[in-house]
Each structure stands twice: as structure tokens, then as C-alpha cells.
Amino acid sequence: MNDVGLLSAGEARTGNGFYQWGLEFVRALQAIENPVLTALIKAITVLGSELFYVPVVLLVYWCINEKKGHRLTLLLLLSIWINSALKILLKQPRPYFLDPSVGISAASGYGFPSGHAQLSLVFWAAALSGPLRKKSAWLIAALITLVMGFTRLYLGLHFPTDLLGGWLIALFILGAYYFLLQPLEKLLAAGGTRMSMIAAAMTAFGMNALYPEDRRFGALLLGFNIGYLLMRKYFPFSASANVPGKFPETTRWIKSGLVLRFLRFAVGMAGGVLCYYGLKMLLGEDSSLLSRVPFLRAGYYELGRFLHYGLLGLWVSAGVPWLFLRLGLADPPQVVLTASG
């Protein structure tokens, strides 16, 4: 569908008044437009999309710190879900919906709140806290977020108010993350694995009930959470540690440091891609194999979509670490050596 077609006649008329100042702001910013700058900005803005965040959180989970990766993944999924639901609820246009001449680039869906603005602040503030002091983490996150916001304005994809809305929502999410995460984790830990699984299921189905237009996020959250809990209980691994030096001297270097982590990431991504497309062929679309079964045809799409992404989340959080253990690319925490040792 053409994105301009998302606007109703009433929305277009409203844009002629309220959104004029935002359009003027975007036009003024685009006065510096030139092909080199545009190419650079298009490259930078990709770093604020899911195509960037998904591999990065998986890199953290598989190769750096599995607990941190678990937290970042859940935080990212919840943030994307909130952003997507608000866009559908509010139905606010993008600048180029009202004036196609400012559309240097295009994007699907509505404009408010800006997902790039929201996700960049949420992700980088959470990801950098711990490795860096809190003040430094916030400063770097703010700089990255401002650059990302500039790219969205320059490309005509957002009004300034879209960015402001995204940043305010990000601050709300980060506040909940910093102040509620530890008490919630302690409460769930006290209830054991079963309680944690029940909480994950209730959260996922609540997400689907509140935003039934896209069930991917609830499915991924449920699958990833259950996979993480199963991994921790039955076959734990340490993403931060090297495999012990039990291999011959000629191959020991493969099992340590950056090479080890590169192998983990490569194996994990290859397995994830195969899992995604395999499940898509079997479950993910109306043309999938199971949708051809007569009693499954009616209304199958949403069920297949939920199963597709739920199983994908289960695979990347539990199946891939299990594969690492089987291939000798990781060991259980009780027998691992630290990266420095």
C-alpha cells in the first residue's frame, strides 16, 4: 500500500494546520541536502532499525553475557510493542504523507511516536549501563539518539513532535527498567521456574490482547523467556567465558577469545536464519504447509504466525546455546574459565 493512502481526508485537513510548523522545520533542515550527505544519513538511520538491534542483542546473549542479553531482548521487545501499538492507536501521519516533496526516504506505518528515537535511547542507555558509569552511559546514549533523530527529520520521516514523543516514552520505559527490574526478578526467582513461565505467558497473552494487530512481539517474548528459563535450568552455559584448555595446542586458540565468539555468533545466526525460514514455510503464512490441512484453514494465519515467532524465540534462547554445548563452543558455568584466565 502507498503510505500516503494511510491518511484519511480528515487527517489530511488536520495536517494543513497543526503540522505546518513541523513541515517548515523539516523543509528548513533539508536545505542542506546533497547526495553524499543523504547517502550517509540513509546508512546511519539503518542502525536504528530492528535489522541492527536483533543481531546485536543476540551477540550479547550468545557471546558476551547471557543474562544481560536476556534483559536487553525483553526490553527491546516490550519497547517495540509499545511503539507499534501507539502508532496504530494514534494514527499520526509522517511529514511526507502531507507533502511528498519532503520524502527523501519512505517507511511503513504511522509516524508518532518515532520508533528510531525511542529504541535508540532505550537500547543504548540500558546496554551501556554496567560496562560504563551511569553518567557516561547516558551521555553516549543521548548523543546517539540525537544523531538518530536528526536522520529521521532530514529524511522527512518524522516531525519533531514524533521524536519528542519517542524520547518521553523511552524515559518512562527506562525508569520502569531501572526501578522495577530487580524487585521483579527477585519475586519471580522466589517463585521458581514455573512461576517465571506463568508470568511470561501472562505477559505475552496480555500483549496480544491489547494489540492483536501484530502477535509477533508477544510470541517472541514468550518463546525467548521460556527458552532462557529452560536453558538456565537444564543446560546452562556462560557466554562470557572461554572453553577450558582441554584441546590440543594446535586447536586451542580456536576455543578462546574473539575467534570463539565469532564462531558462536556465526553458528547462532546461521541456525537462526534456517529456523526462521523453515518455520515460515511450515507455519508462518497462509500458504504454509500446515495451512493446507482442511480443518486448519479457517483463521490459521494468526495461529501460525504466533507459533512461528514463539518457536523462533525458543530456538535462539535455548536451542542455540544447546548447540554450542554440543559443538564444544561453550561449557556449563561450573567448568568454564574466565576470558582472562
Secondary structure, 3 states (H helix, E strand, C coil): CCHHHHCCHHHHHHHHHCCHHHHHHHHHHHHHCCHHHHHHHHHHHHCCCHHHHHHHHHHHHHHHCHHHHHHHHHHHHHHHHHHHHHHHHHCCCCHHHHCHHHCCCCCCCCCCCCHHHHHHHHHHHHHHECCECHHHHHHHHHHHHHHHHHHHHHCCCCCHHHHHHHHHHHHHHHHHHHHHHHHHHHHHHHHHHHHHHHHHHHHHHHHHHHCCCCCHHHHHHHHHHHHHHHHHHHCCCCCCEECCCCCCHHHHHHHCHHHHHHHHHHHHHHHHHHHHHHHHHHHHCCCCCHHHCHHHCCCHHHHHHHHHHHHHHHHHHHHHHHHHHHHCCCCCHHHCEECCC
